Amino acid sequence: MEFYISGNIVDILERKIYPGTIFIQDGVVKEIKKEKGKGYSNYILPGFIDSHVHIESSMLHPAEFAKNAVRFGTVATVSDPHEIANVCGIEGIKYMLEYGQSVPFKFFFGAPSCVPATDFETSGAKLNSSDIEFIFKNFNIRYLSEMMNFPGVVNEIPDVIAKINLAKEYGYPIDGHCPGLRGDDLKKYISKGITTDHESLSIEEAEEKILNEMKILIREGSAAKNFDALVPLLRKYPDMIMFCSDDLHPFDLEKGHINLLVKRAVAMGFDLFDVLRAVSLNPVVHYHISVGLLRIGDDADFIVVDNLEDFNVLETYIQGKLVAKDNKSTFELEATRVVNNFNIGAICKEQIELYTNSSSKVKVIQAVDGSLVTNSLIENVKIENGIAVSDVEKDILKIVVVNRYTSAKPSVGFVKGFGLKRGALATSVAHDSHNIISVGVSDELITRAVNLIIENKGGMAYVDENVEHILTLPIAGLMSDQPIEKVSAKYLEIEDAVKNSGSQLSSPLMTLSFMSLLVIPSLKIGDRGLFDVEKFQFTNVFVE
């Protein structure tokens, strides 16, 4: 197939814009003709790349994610299948690769380096260095994804170092994840061959990493937002910066993707070509990925926009194929199969009852709106017939984690900050091992919400005395098989119900999903118990 397209060509390598015509043959750029004196209203530029994203966090399967991302000029993602690997292991990675290949979009998947993220909770799989080698040998994998276990790197834990050495042997880049790491420990971490970070807590920390030859991925997702704090680095270090979303929920993806960051950066006065290289040239060079940059011989991966201020995407092309036009994708999706790992039956109320003989003082997780970090409090808990229960008046609510991989006694604790006056919510999206986590005003309602998740083998739910809402997530308990519009609508319906029940949290479902993330301070809860992150050990709920 041959065709041509004309417009103002944005050449990010030569840092020039000129009128011209691009000739495409069999999906490849064959010729570019400059045209003096021509006037065009449109602009042709390389497509956008999300340099780090967990597709699972969109609650969409890969093909549905791609169908929506192309509308906003995204032609490729560097994707970490960490979430589904924690649930389904290698079978989950195979699923992501399979459905990524079913659509005209460029997914570049990595091998998850930290499955499970911690040995202090139960996950659905474990990937050791032998598994990583199997993945490198047998799958189209392009890098070792975020090495979250930075203490394991610094302390040279053998299996951690073995995974890193395998990536070096295969010539693959190694992504980092080291929030707050500075000084000699940072230098040691980087010296092992780790080349990127998307978790910097301050611009000073990020610059220290850059000065030690680590590239910074500036993140703006649904949960964590670092763009405004870190984007000033683009002026000084344009070759060391990439943009990414990390975690992007469906209602945010409906509004836009990397194009929104490009628009913001340009509006803030950053150099156009520096901005565009952060979302095209830099990831192509760093990850050695085959995404075209409007050079002769490159794949014809490009977009057409109306202007260089709004970046409204008129058309998106991948390997010469028109994949989106006028904010609509042009391709159909195949039916998706379902992979999952859900092995338990319904629980009963008695399993989450917490008896006390003496103490009424308990350690309470304090949720902080907009943060993954929690505080640790000591409070008097409400006791009824010797059982510690939720106290709506004091906003001290019971929080429960249920192991979804094997029948086990649920873990029970207390949390402050959700503000529920009625009802209970539950979800199987519970980072990083994705067991079921629930919070509510009574044991009966918590049990009902958890069982709704179990009955559907994954999802997000809210129940109270009068209503029952469920967003089913049949793919690994993380992703839907439905279109983005239905997923977004149901998610927002549940969130509205939670807020109408009294919660003041900006994103209560998201906040709940991180209450079991045992690597983020200071008090969390996993399926095996309450966990003191500062001491990195389990702790009792009751204070004697």
N, C-alpha and C positions, 0 to 999 in steps of 0.2 A: 504494500500500500504506500502510495506517495501523495503528499500534499504539502502545501506551504502556508505560512501564516506571517502576516506583516504587522508591524507596530514599532513603538519605541523600545529598543532592546536594551535591557539593563545588564551590562557586562560587569559582574562583580570581581572578576580577575583583573581586568584592566581599569576598573573603577570609572567606567564611562557609560553614558547613555546616548544612543544614536538611533535614527530611523533605519529600518532595514527589514529584510525578509528572511525567514528561516525555512529551509527546505528539509523535509523529513521523509526518509525512506525506510520502510520495514522497522519502524520504531526508533530509528537512530537519526541524529542530526547529521545530514550529509553536506550541507552548505549554508553559509550565512552571508548574505549580501548587504553591504552598507549602501544606503541610498541618500545622497545629498539632496537637500531641498524638499524632501518629502515631509508632510505633516500628518502625524497620527495622534489620535486621542487616547489610545490604549497603550499599556505597557506590558512587555513580556519579560518575565524574570524567572530564575530557577524556583522550583517548588520548595515548600517549607518542610523542615525535618524536626520532629519532636525528639530531642536527644536522650530522653529518659522517661519512660512511661510504663506503668503497669496497666495493661489493657483491662484486666479483671476489675479494676476499681471503677471503670465506667459502667459496670454491671451489664455490659454488652459483650457478646461473643466477637471474635476478631473481625469477621466479615461485616457485622453491623457497625462496629466502630469505624472501619474503613469507609463504609458507605457515607458516614456523616463527616468524617475528617476531611475527605476530598472536597466537600462543599466549601471549605475554608482554605483551600490551597495546600493542604498537607499532602505530600506524596510519599512520605516514609516516616517510620518510627524506629527508634532503637528501644526495643521492648524487653522488659525483664519479666518472665513468667513465674516470678517468685511465689505469688499467691496461690496459683493453681498447683504448683509443684508441692507446696506444703500440704495440700489436700490429696492430690492424686499422683504425686511423684512423676516418674518419667512418662507415664501414660498421659498425664495432664500437659506436659510439654509437647508431646506428639500431637495432642488435640489442637493446641495453639498454632503449631506449624501447619497442620493440615488445613485448618480453616483460614489461616492467613494466606495460604496459597490458592484459595478458591476464588479470590477476587483480584482485580487489577490494582494492587496496592503493594508497596514495598515494606514489609515487616522484616526487621532484622532483630532476631531474638538472641538472647544471651543464655548461658548456662547458669542457673541460680546457684550462688556460692554458699548460701546459708539456709539450708533446709534440714532441720528446723532452725529458726532464728535462735532458739535457746533450748537446752535440754530440760528446762524446768517446766515445760508443758507438753501435752500430748499432741503430736501432729499426725497427719495421715501418711507421712513418708519421711524418709531420711536419705539424703544424698551425700555419700562420702566421696573421696577423691577417685575411687574406682568408677563410681557412677558418672562423675564429671568426665572422666576419660572416655567412657562409653558414649556419652552425649557428644563429645567433640568428634569422635570417630564416625558416628552413625547419623548425626543430624546436621542440618544446615544451620549451624550455630556460629555466631560471629565474634563473641567476646565472653569473658567471665563477668557476670553481672554483680551488682554492688556487694562488696565485701563488708557486710555489716559488723562482723565480729572483729572489730579493730583491736580489742584486747588480745584476741587470739593471734593476730598478726604480730603485734608488738611483743608478745610473750612467746612467739614462735611455736605455737601448738602444731604438732606434726601434720595432722590432716589438713589444717588450714593452709600451711605452707605448701603442702603437696598439691592442693588445688591451684594455688598461685603459680607454682612451677610448671604445672601442666599447661596453663594458659600461655606462659612464656615459651614453652616448647612448641606449641602450635602457632605461635606468633600472633596471639589474640590480645587485644587491649583488656585491661582489668579495671573495672569501675570500682570506685570507693564509696564509703558511707561512714563518715567519721565526725559527727557533730561535736564541736568543742575541743577537738584534738589540736594541741599546739606544741611548740618547742621540740625537744629531743624525741618524744614519742611520735610526733607527726613526721619528723624526718625519717625515723625508722620505718614507719608505716609506708611512706612514699618510696623508701629505698628498696622495698620488696618488689616494686614494679607497679604499684597502684597509681593510676593516672588521672582520675577524675574525682570530684566530690560535688554533691548537690545538697549538702546538709549544713553548710556553714551558718553559724549563729550570728555572725556580725561581719561587717565589711573588713575589719582588721584581721579577723581569722581567715577570711577568704583570700585576702591579699598575701598573707603569710604562706598560704598554700600555693598560690600562683608563683611566688618568689622561690618556692621549692619545686617548681616545674610541674605542678598539678593544675589541670584545667578545671575551671569552675563552671558548673551547669547551674544557671540561674533559673530557679523553680517558681512557677506560679500555677498552683493547682487548686483543687476544691478545698483541700485541708490546709496545706502549708503554702504560705505566700511570702516569697523573699525578693520579689522583683524590685520593688522600690528601694529596698535596703541595699541591694547588691549591684543594680544596673550601672551605677557610676563607674564600676570597674571597666566597663566596655570602652571608655575613652582612653584609658591608659594601657589596657591589655587586650586589644581587639582580636588578637590571634589566640587568646586563651579562654575565650568565653563562648558558651553555647546556651541556648534557651531550652527549657523543658517544662512539662506539666506534672510529671511524677504520678499523681492521682487526680483523675478528672471525672467527676460524676456526670451522669447523663444529661441533667438539666443544664449544666454548664457547657457541655459539648454541643448542645443544641444551639447555643448562642455564638460559639466561635472556638477557635483553637489557637495555634501559634500565631495566626494572623493578628490576633488582638494584642499580643506582646510586641509584634513588629510595629503596629500602629502606635502603641503607647510610647515606645522608645523613640520613634521618629518625632512624635509630638513633643517629647521632652527635650528635643534638640540634639539628639545623638546623630552622628554621621550616618547617612543612609547606607553607605556601603559597609560600614562596620556592623550595623544592625543586620543587614542581609547575610553577611558572611557568618554571623552567629547562628543562623537558622538554615544554612546550606553548606558553604565551603568548609567551615570548621568541623562539623560532624562527618562530612564525607572524608576529609583528610585523616581525622583522628581514628575513626572506626573502619577505615578502608572499605567503605560501602559503595556499591555501584548505583549511585544516584547522579543523574545528569546535571551539569552546571552550565548548559548552553555553550558547549564546546563542540567543534566538529568531531564526530566519532562517539560522542556521549549518547546515552539513552536520552530520548526526547521527553524528559521529565521537566515540565515547566507550567507556569500559570500565566494567565492574562488578567490584569487588574485595571480598574478604571482610572486610578491616579495613585500617586506616591505619598498621599497623606491619609486617605481612608482605607486603601488596600482592599476595596470591595472586589472579591474574586468573581470574574466573569466566566472564566473557563479554567479547568484543570486537566492537564494531560500527563499520562504516565506511559512511558515507552510508546509515545505517539498516539495513544488511544485517548479519546475524549472521555474522561471519567466523571466530570461534573460540569454543568452549564447552568448559569442563572440560579445558583444556590440549590440545585438539585443534582443528585448523582444520576448517572446514566446507565448503571448496570444493575442487574437483578441478582439476588442471593439464592444460593442453594439451601435446601433444608439442612439444618444443623443436627448432628447427633448429640447425645447427652453423655457426659462422663461425670461420675460422682463417687463419693466415698462417704456413705451415711449408713451406719450399722447399728443403730439403737432403736428401741421402742419407746413408747410414751413413759413419762415419769409421773409420779404421784406426789401430792402435796406433802406427804410425810417425809419424803426424801430431802426436802429443802427446809424442814423445820430445824431450828437451831436452839437446843436446850442449854440452859445455864443453871447451875446450882448455887452460885454465890455472886459472882461479879456481874454488874450491869454496865461496866465501862468497856467500850469496844474501840478498836482502831477503825477509823473511817477514812475512806478514799474521798478526797475533795476534788471534784471535777472543776476544771478551769476553762471557761468558755474560750474557744478559739485556740486552745493549746493542747498538745499531746502530753504535757507535763501535768502531774497531779500533786496535790499536797497531802500530807498525812496528819489526821486529827485524832484526838481522843475525846469521845463523847459518851454520855449516858444513853443507853439504848432502852427502848420501850420493851417491857416484859409483860406477857400475857400467859398465865397458866404455866410459867416456867419456860416459855418459848420467847426468844428475842424476835421481834417483828418490826416492820416498817413503822416509822413515826412521821406521818404526813405533816403534822404541825411544825416539827423541827427540821423537816426536809432531810431526815435520815432514813433512806430507803434501802431495802434489801436488794443486793445484787448477787446474781447466781450465774455460774459457768457450768455448762453440762458438756461432758466429753461426748462428741458425736461419733467417734471412731470405735469405741468399745464401751459396753455397759460398765459404769463406775458411779460411785457416790458423787453427786454434784458438789461443787465448791460454793460456799456461801460466805458473804461478807456484807458490808454496808457502805453506802456512797452518799455524799452530800453534793448538791448542786443541780440535780435534775429537776427539782421543783414540782414533781407530779402531785396533783391533788386527787387524781383518780387514774385507774388503768395501769397497764404494764406494757412495756415494749420489749422485743427480743429480736435478735439477728444472728445469722450464721456467718456474717461478715465480721470476724473478730480477729484482728491482727495479732500475731502472724499465723497462728495455727488454725484459726477459723473453726473453733468450737462454737457452741451456742452460748450467747451471753444475754442476760435479761435483767431488767430493773423494774420494780413496780411497787404499788402501794399495799399489796397483800400477797400472801403465799398462794392463795387460790388463783389470782389473776396472773401471777408470774408463771405458775404451772400451766395455765391455759395458753399463755403466749408461747412458752417453750414447746408445748405439744403441737401447736399450730405449725411451728417451724419443722418439727420432727415429722409430722404428718405429710408435709410437702417436700421433705428432704432438702430443705434449704430455703432461705428467704429472709424477709424483714416483716415484722408483724407488730400491730398495736391492738390491744383488746381492752375493753372496760365492760361494765355491766350491760351496756346497750349495743355496743358495736364491735365489729371484728374486721380488721383490715390486714391483708397479706399481699406482699409483693413476692411472688414465687421466683426462686433463683435455682432452677433445676440443674444448671451446669456447674458442678462442683460446689453448690451452695453459694456461689459467688456471682454467677452471670445468668441473665435471662435469655430465653430463646425468642423474645418478642422484639418488635421494632422500638426504636428509641422513644417515640412519642408515648407509647404505652408504659414503658418503664419509668420515664420521667413523671408522668401523670400519677402513677400509683405511688411512687416514692414521695412525691410532694403531698399526696393525700394522707399518707401515714404521718409525715412530718407535721402537717397542719393539725392532725388529730392529737398528736403529742403536745404541741404548743397550746392547743385549746384546752388541754387537760391541766395546764398550769406551768409547763416548762418554759423558762426564759432563755434557754440555750439557743444560740443561733442555728446550730445543726445537731440536734440531740442524737440522731441515729449515728452520725459520724463520731460524736463524742463517745457514745457507748462502744462503738467498734474498736476504739483504742484503749479502753479500760483494761484490756487483757494483754497489752503490749508490754511484756516484762522487761524490756531493755530501756524503757523511758521512765525516769524518776517521777514520783518518789515512792508511791504505794500503788500497786496494781493487783489484779486477781486473775489467776489462770485456773485451768480445770483441776489442778492439784492443790490449790489453796491460795491464801492471801500472801502476797510477795512484797518484801521490802527491797526495793531496787537499790537503795543506797548501800545496804549491807549485802545485797545480792544473795538473799536467802529467804526461805519461807518464814512466816511469822504467825503467831496466834491472833485470832480475831479478838478474843477477850483479853483484857488487861487485868491481871490479878492484883 
